[in-house]
């Protein structure tokens, strides 16, 4: 039943105007990685009643908060690097830089500032992986999305990626990209849809890493977790190369332990 509901939700999101409600992410920089947040730390000030006025107001249904914030972990602490107005007319969707320090002070909040950056000492949350199936639909395979407790997940992903307490990063379980080696086996969930034959399902693919470019890995797929010929045919139509399938993906959306499934060879 849960599987059916998930597929129904994905179909609705993919082929309806509901796509417009998917919110543009904040950015989080940790060392050389950039992550995409479906949790918005600056909004927590408003949720908790410490700051009531929105910086920009609603500028788009795709960005109700009206801005894109960039965060960075500095010495183990979450710092607000900049806030830009959301501008849908620009390719990167970011407009003019906003004076966040002045905004906070004018709204009655006295921020902690180190080296010119606002320290998010109000922010406590547990971040988990945001559903990969949706990021694939939006053709964002290289990005790794994280969600907070206030942002509902469409699947029950129990893996905790990051934990913040009062702005301090106290737990980081994200695997570095360089830890994924050529020759390693990975498996992941893939959403399969074909309007022509009325096909809709979620299957697991298994392959071997052939390349790691620092953002994604190139997987050569050899196995499927289904014997449904129509599903396999649909998958083969994408990225087919000789006797296998080539698939680029952020490996953090994959599993390393793939032995718990019944695999069908390509």
C-alpha positions as CSV (number, residue, x, y, z in Angstrom):
1,X,0.0,0.0,0.0
2,X,2.8,2.4,0.9
3,X,4.5,1.6,-2.4
4,X,1.4,2.4,-4.3
5,X,0.9,5.7,-2.5
6,X,4.5,6.7,-3.2
7,X,4.1,6.0,-6.9
8,X,0.9,8.0,-7.0
9,X,2.5,11.0,-5.3
10,X,5.5,10.9,-7.7
11,X,3.2,10.8,-10.7
12,X,1.2,13.7,-9.4
13,X,4.3,15.8,-8.7
14,X,5.9,14.9,-12.1
15,X,3.0,15.6,-14.3
16,X,1.0,18.4,-12.7
17,X,1.4,22.0,-11.8
18,X,2.4,20.9,-8.3
19,X,6.0,21.0,-9.5
20,X,5.9,24.8,-8.9
21,X,5.5,24.3,-5.2
22,X,8.9,22.5,-4.8
23,X,11.0,25.0,-2.8
24,X,14.4,26.4,-4.0
25,X,17.1,25.2,-1.6
26,X,19.4,27.0,0.7
27,X,23.1,26.1,0.3
28,X,25.4,24.5,2.9
29,X,29.1,24.4,2.4
30,X,31.2,21.9,4.4
31,X,34.8,22.0,3.4
32,X,34.8,21.4,-0.4
33,X,31.3,20.1,-0.5
34,X,28.1,22.1,-1.3
35,X,24.8,20.6,-0.1
36,X,21.2,21.6,-0.8
37,X,19.0,22.2,2.1
38,X,15.2,21.6,2.3
39,X,15.5,23.0,5.8
40,X,15.9,26.7,6.2
41,X,17.7,27.8,9.4
42,X,16.9,31.4,9.0
43,X,13.2,30.6,9.0
44,X,13.5,29.0,12.3
45,X,13.9,32.4,13.9
46,X,10.5,33.3,12.5
47,X,9.0,30.0,13.4
48,X,10.2,30.5,17.0
49,X,8.8,34.0,17.1
50,X,12.2,35.7,17.5
51,X,11.9,37.5,14.2
52,X,8.5,38.1,12.8
53,X,9.0,40.1,9.6
54,X,10.0,38.3,6.4
55,X,13.1,39.8,4.6
56,X,11.4,40.0,1.2
57,X,7.9,38.5,1.4
58,X,6.7,35.9,-1.0
59,X,8.3,36.4,-4.4
60,X,7.3,33.1,-6.0
61,X,5.5,29.9,-5.2
62,X,8.8,28.2,-5.8
63,X,10.4,30.2,-3.0
64,X,7.9,31.4,-0.4
65,X,10.6,32.8,1.9
66,X,11.8,35.1,-0.9
67,X,15.5,34.5,-0.5
68,X,18.3,32.0,-0.9
69,X,20.8,31.7,2.1
70,X,24.3,30.3,1.9
71,X,25.6,28.6,5.0
72,X,29.0,27.3,5.9
73,X,30.5,25.2,8.7
74,X,33.4,27.3,10.2
75,X,35.3,25.7,13.1
76,X,32.4,23.3,13.7
77,X,29.8,26.1,13.8
78,X,27.0,27.0,11.3
79,X,27.6,30.5,10.0
80,X,25.4,32.5,7.6
81,X,27.6,33.6,4.8
82,X,25.1,35.6,2.7
83,X,21.5,36.1,1.9
84,X,20.4,36.9,-1.6
85,X,17.0,37.8,-2.9
86,X,15.3,35.1,-4.9
87,X,15.1,36.3,-8.5
88,X,13.4,33.9,-10.9
89,X,14.5,35.9,-13.9
90,X,18.2,35.0,-13.3
91,X,19.7,31.7,-14.3
92,X,21.0,30.9,-10.8
93,X,17.8,32.4,-9.2
94,X,19.9,34.6,-6.9
95,X,19.5,38.4,-6.9
96,X,21.0,41.2,-4.8
97,X,22.8,40.5,-1.5
98,X,20.7,41.4,1.5
99,X,22.1,43.0,4.7
100,X,21.1,40.2,7.1
101,X,22.8,41.8,10.1
102,X,20.9,45.0,9.7
103,X,17.6,43.1,9.1
104,X,18.0,41.0,12.3
105,X,18.8,44.0,14.5
106,X,15.9,46.0,13.0
107,X,13.7,43.1,13.9
108,X,14.8,43.0,17.5
109,X,17.3,40.1,17.3
110,X,20.9,40.7,18.3
111,X,22.9,38.2,16.4
112,X,26.2,36.7,17.4
113,X,28.7,37.7,14.8
114,X,32.2,36.3,14.2
115,X,34.4,37.7,11.3
116,X,31.4,39.4,9.8
117,X,29.2,36.3,9.7
118,X,26.1,35.6,11.7
119,X,26.4,32.5,13.9
120,X,23.2,30.4,13.8
121,X,23.3,29.7,17.5
122,X,19.4,29.4,17.5
123,X,19.5,26.4,15.1
124,X,19.0,22.8,16.3
125,X,17.9,20.1,13.9
126,X,18.6,16.6,12.6
127,X,19.1,16.5,8.8
128,X,18.3,13.4,6.8
129,X,18.6,12.6,3.1
130,X,15.9,14.1,0.9
131,X,14.2,11.6,-1.4
132,X,16.5,10.9,-4.3
133,X,13.7,9.8,-6.6
134,X,12.4,13.4,-6.7
135,X,15.9,14.8,-7.4
136,X,16.2,12.5,-10.3
137,X,12.9,13.7,-11.7
138,X,14.2,17.2,-11.5
139,X,17.5,16.1,-13.3
140,X,19.6,17.1,-10.3
141,X,21.6,13.8,-9.9
142,X,24.8,15.5,-8.9
143,X,23.2,17.3,-6.0
144,X,22.8,15.9,-2.5
145,X,19.7,17.2,-0.7
146,X,19.1,17.3,3.0
147,X,15.8,17.8,4.9
148,X,15.1,18.8,8.4
149,X,12.4,17.6,10.8
150,X,10.0,20.3,9.7
151,X,10.2,19.3,6.0
152,X,8.2,16.2,5.5
153,X,9.8,13.2,3.7
154,X,8.0,11.2,1.1
155,X,9.8,8.1,2.3
156,X,11.0,6.9,5.7
157,X,14.7,7.5,5.4
158,X,16.1,6.7,8.8
159,X,19.8,7.6,8.1
160,X,20.9,10.7,10.0
161,X,23.3,12.8,8.0
162,X,23.9,15.9,10.1
163,X,23.0,16.9,13.6
164,X,23.1,20.5,14.8
165,X,22.7,21.7,18.4
166,X,22.6,25.5,19.0
167,X,24.5,26.0,15.8
168,X,27.2,23.5,16.5
169,X,27.6,20.6,14.1
170,X,27.8,17.6,16.6
171,X,27.4,14.8,14.1
172,X,28.4,14.4,10.5
173,X,27.7,11.0,8.8
174,X,28.0,12.1,5.2
175,X,30.5,9.9,3.3
176,X,33.2,11.9,1.4
177,X,32.9,11.5,-2.4
178,X,36.5,10.4,-2.6
179,X,35.7,7.4,-0.4
180,X,33.8,5.8,-3.3
181,X,36.4,3.9,-5.3
182,X,36.5,2.5,-8.8
183,X,35.4,-1.1,-8.8
184,X,33.1,-0.7,-5.8
185,X,29.5,-2.0,-6.1
186,X,26.5,0.2,-5.4
187,X,22.8,-0.1,-5.7
188,X,20.0,2.5,-5.6
189,X,16.3,3.0,-6.1
190,X,15.0,4.1,-9.5
191,X,11.6,5.4,-10.4
192,X,10.4,3.9,-13.7
193,X,7.6,5.5,-15.7
194,X,6.1,4.9,-19.1
195,X,3.0,6.6,-20.1
196,X,2.7,4.6,-23.3
197,X,2.2,1.3,-21.5
198,X,0.8,2.7,-18.2
199,X,3.9,1.5,-16.3
200,X,4.9,3.0,-13.0
201,X,7.2,1.3,-10.4
202,X,10.2,1.7,-8.2
203,X,13.0,-0.8,-8.7
204,X,16.6,-1.2,-7.5
205,X,19.6,-1.1,-9.8
206,X,23.0,-2.5,-9.0
207,X,26.3,-1.6,-10.8
208,X,30.0,-1.1,-10.5
209,X,31.8,2.3,-10.2
210,X,33.8,3.0,-13.4
211,X,34.6,6.7,-12.7
212,X,34.5,9.2,-9.9
213,X,34.6,12.9,-11.1
214,X,34.4,14.4,-7.6
215,X,30.7,15.1,-7.9
216,X,29.1,12.0,-9.2
217,X,30.1,8.4,-10.0
218,X,29.6,6.6,-13.3
219,X,27.9,3.3,-12.6
220,X,27.9,0.5,-15.1
221,X,24.6,-1.3,-14.3
222,X,24.5,-5.0,-14.6
223,X,21.6,-6.1,-12.4
224,X,17.9,-5.3,-11.6
225,X,15.8,-6.3,-8.6
226,X,12.9,-7.1,-10.9
227,X,12.1,-9.6,-13.7
228,X,9.3,-7.5,-15.2
229,X,10.3,-7.3,-18.8
230,X,8.5,-4.0,-19.5
231,X,10.3,-2.3,-16.6
232,X,13.7,-3.7,-17.7
233,X,12.9,-2.5,-21.3
234,X,12.1,1.0,-20.1
235,X,15.3,1.2,-18.1
236,X,17.4,-0.1,-21.0
237,X,16.1,2.7,-23.2
238,X,18.0,5.2,-20.9
239,X,21.8,5.5,-21.1
240,X,22.3,2.2,-22.9
241,X,25.9,1.3,-23.8
242,X,26.7,-2.0,-25.4
243,X,25.9,-4.8,-23.0
244,X,25.2,-2.7,-19.9
245,X,23.7,0.7,-18.8
246,X,25.8,3.7,-17.9
247,X,24.3,5.8,-15.1
248,X,25.6,8.9,-13.4
249,X,24.5,9.5,-9.8
250,X,25.6,11.1,-6.6
251,X,26.8,8.0,-4.7
252,X,25.5,9.3,-1.4
253,X,22.1,8.2,-2.7
254,X,23.3,4.7,-3.1
255,X,23.7,1.7,-0.8
256,X,26.9,-0.2,-0.4
257,X,25.4,-3.4,1.0
258,X,23.6,-4.8,-2.0
259,X,23.5,-8.5,-1.0
260,X,20.0,-8.5,0.5
261,X,18.2,-8.5,-2.8
262,X,17.4,-11.0,-5.6
263,X,19.2,-9.7,-8.6
264,X,18.3,-10.3,-12.3
265,X,21.3,-9.8,-14.7
266,X,21.0,-7.4,-17.6
